[in-house]
Amino acid sequence: MTLAETFDLCQEIELRHAKLYATLSVRLGNVDERIARFWQEMSAEEWQHHLLVGFGRSLCAQTFGLDAPAPQFADVSIERINETLDEYEERVRAKQVTLSEAFEIAVALETGESDAIYAELVSTIKDAIYQSDRPYLLNRISQMEKDMHAHVNHLIDAAKRFSINPDLVRKAHRLTDPYIPPLN
């Protein structure tokens, strides 16, 4: 896989996440305006990730060329990522998804293999910054990393506010702390 193909894949995944969250905003908007707004904000954050990956793509094109080999992704199956996204998109499109199901989907997306691709590309973008001797661009990468943490925290906060399922809240907390033990 080339660097271009990896950037294409990552941008497509971020776009699919954005569309899925936007659909959840429409589907769950009748529950509560705050919930509709939350899903719309999650969608906007995914669009922002899509744009930031585009920034990284441009930088890497200038530095390495996009025909360069892509970074290796340990234990990442692109086929499994696409199958999972297909399944979630179909579930959301085909029926009225409950709020609990929507949070389950979001937690799964935010802990999935697609985040490993995003993280690896951020590392590749950092390499391009260093190799191109443009350290001033590190602030953009730092902001990308902060935005990812804020995105996850946004999901955790919403799960706490809107979910009555303590196991779901615990799963959401595992996004930042994988050492939280499961509920018995």
C-alpha positions in Angstrom: 0.0 0.0 0.0 1.3 3.4 -0.9 1.2 6.6 1.2 -1.4 8.0 -1.2 -3.7 4.9 -0.7 -3.3 5.2 3.1 -4.3 8.9 3.1 -7.2 8.1 0.8 -8.3 5.4 3.2 -8.0 7.5 6.3 -9.9 10.4 4.7 -12.7 8.1 3.5 -13.0 6.6 7.0 -13.2 10.1 8.6 -15.8 11.1 6.1 -17.9 8.0 6.8 -17.6 8.6 10.5 -18.8 12.2 9.9 -21.8 11.1 7.9 -22.7 8.4 10.4 -22.7 10.9 13.2 -24.7 13.4 11.2 -27.3 10.7 10.5 -27.5 9.9 14.2 -28.1 13.6 14.8 -31.2 13.4 12.5 -32.4 10.1 13.8 -32.0 10.9 17.5 -33.0 14.6 17.3 -36.5 13.9 18.5 -35.1 12.5 21.8 -33.7 15.8 22.9 -32.2 18.9 21.2 -29.0 18.5 23.3 -28.5 15.0 21.9 -29.1 16.1 18.3 -26.5 18.9 18.9 -24.0 16.4 20.4 -24.1 14.1 17.4 -23.9 17.1 15.0 -20.8 18.3 16.9 -19.2 14.8 16.7 -19.9 14.9 12.9 -18.2 18.3 12.6 -15.2 17.0 14.6 -14.9 14.1 12.2 -15.0 16.5 9.2 -12.2 18.4 10.9 -10.2 15.2 11.2 -10.8 14.7 7.4 -9.4 18.1 6.7 -6.4 17.7 8.9 -5.6 14.4 7.2 -5.7 16.4 4.0 -3.2 18.9 5.4 -0.9 16.0 6.3 -1.3 14.4 2.9 -0.2 17.7 1.2 2.8 18.0 3.5 3.8 14.3 2.9 3.4 14.7 -0.8 5.9 17.6 -0.8 8.3 15.8 1.5 8.2 12.1 0.6 6.0 11.8 -2.5 2.8 9.9 -2.2 4.2 6.8 -4.0 6.3 6.1 -1.0 5.4 2.9 0.9 2.8 3.4 3.6 3.6 2.8 7.3 3.0 -0.7 8.5 -0.2 -1.2 10.6 0.1 -3.9 13.1 -3.1 -5.9 13.5 -5.1 -3.6 11.3 -7.5 -5.1 8.7 -8.8 -2.6 6.2 -11.4 -5.2 5.2 -12.6 -5.5 8.8 -12.7 -1.6 9.1 -14.9 -1.4 6.0 -17.1 -4.3 7.0 -17.7 -2.7 10.5 -18.5 0.7 9.0 -20.8 -1.0 6.5 -22.6 -2.7 9.3 -23.0 0.4 11.4 -24.1 2.5 8.4 -26.7 -0.1 7.5 -28.0 -0.3 11.1 -28.4 3.4 11.3 -29.9 3.7 7.8 -32.3 0.7 8.2 -34.0 1.4 11.5 -34.5 3.7 14.4 -31.3 3.3 16.5 -31.7 3.8 20.2 -29.5 6.3 22.0 -27.8 3.4 23.8 -27.1 1.7 20.5 -25.7 5.0 19.1 -23.3 5.4 22.0 -22.2 1.7 21.5 -21.5 2.4 17.9 -19.5 5.6 18.7 -17.5 3.9 21.4 -16.7 1.1 19.0 -15.7 3.6 16.2 -13.5 5.6 18.5 -11.6 2.5 19.8 -11.5 0.7 16.4 -8.7 0.0 14.0 -9.3 3.2 12.0 -7.9 5.2 14.9 -4.7 3.2 14.6 -4.4 4.3 10.9 -5.0 8.0 12.0 -2.4 7.7 14.7 0.2 6.2 12.4 -0.5 8.9 9.8 0.0 11.6 12.5 3.4 10.0 13.2 4.2 10.0 9.5 3.2 13.6 9.2 5.5 14.5 12.1 8.4 12.7 10.2 7.6 14.9 7.2 7.7 18.0 9.3 11.1 17.1 10.7 12.5 16.1 7.3 11.2 19.2 5.6 12.7 21.3 8.4 9.5 23.1 9.2 9.2 22.7 13.0 6.6 25.5 13.1 4.1 23.0 11.7 4.4 20.9 14.8 1.8 23.2 16.4 -0.7 21.9 13.9 0.1 18.3 14.8 -0.1 19.1 18.4 -3.5 20.6 17.8 -4.5 17.4 15.9 -3.6 15.3 18.9 -5.4 17.7 21.3 -8.4 17.6 19.1 -8.5 13.8 19.2 -8.4 13.8 23.0 -11.1 16.5 23.1 -13.2 14.4 20.7 -13.0 11.4 22.9 -13.7 13.4 26.0 -16.7 14.9 24.3 -18.0 11.4 23.7 -17.3 10.4 27.4 -19.1 13.4 28.7 -22.1 12.9 26.6 -22.3 9.2 27.6 -22.2 10.3 31.2 -24.9 12.9 30.7 -27.3 11.1 28.4 -26.8 7.3 29.0 -28.5 5.4 31.8 -26.3 2.4 31.1 -23.3 2.3 33.6 -21.5 -0.3 31.5 -21.6 1.9 28.5 -20.2 4.8 30.5 -17.4 2.5 31.6 -16.7 1.5 28.0 -16.5 5.1 27.0 -14.1 5.8 29.9 -11.9 3.0 28.5 -11.2 5.2 25.5 -8.8 7.2 27.7 -8.0 4.5 30.3 -7.9 0.9 29.1 -7.2 -0.3 32.6 -10.6 0.3 34.0 -11.9 -3.2 34.9 -15.2 -4.4 33.4 -18.4 -4.3 35.5 -19.4 -7.7 37.0 
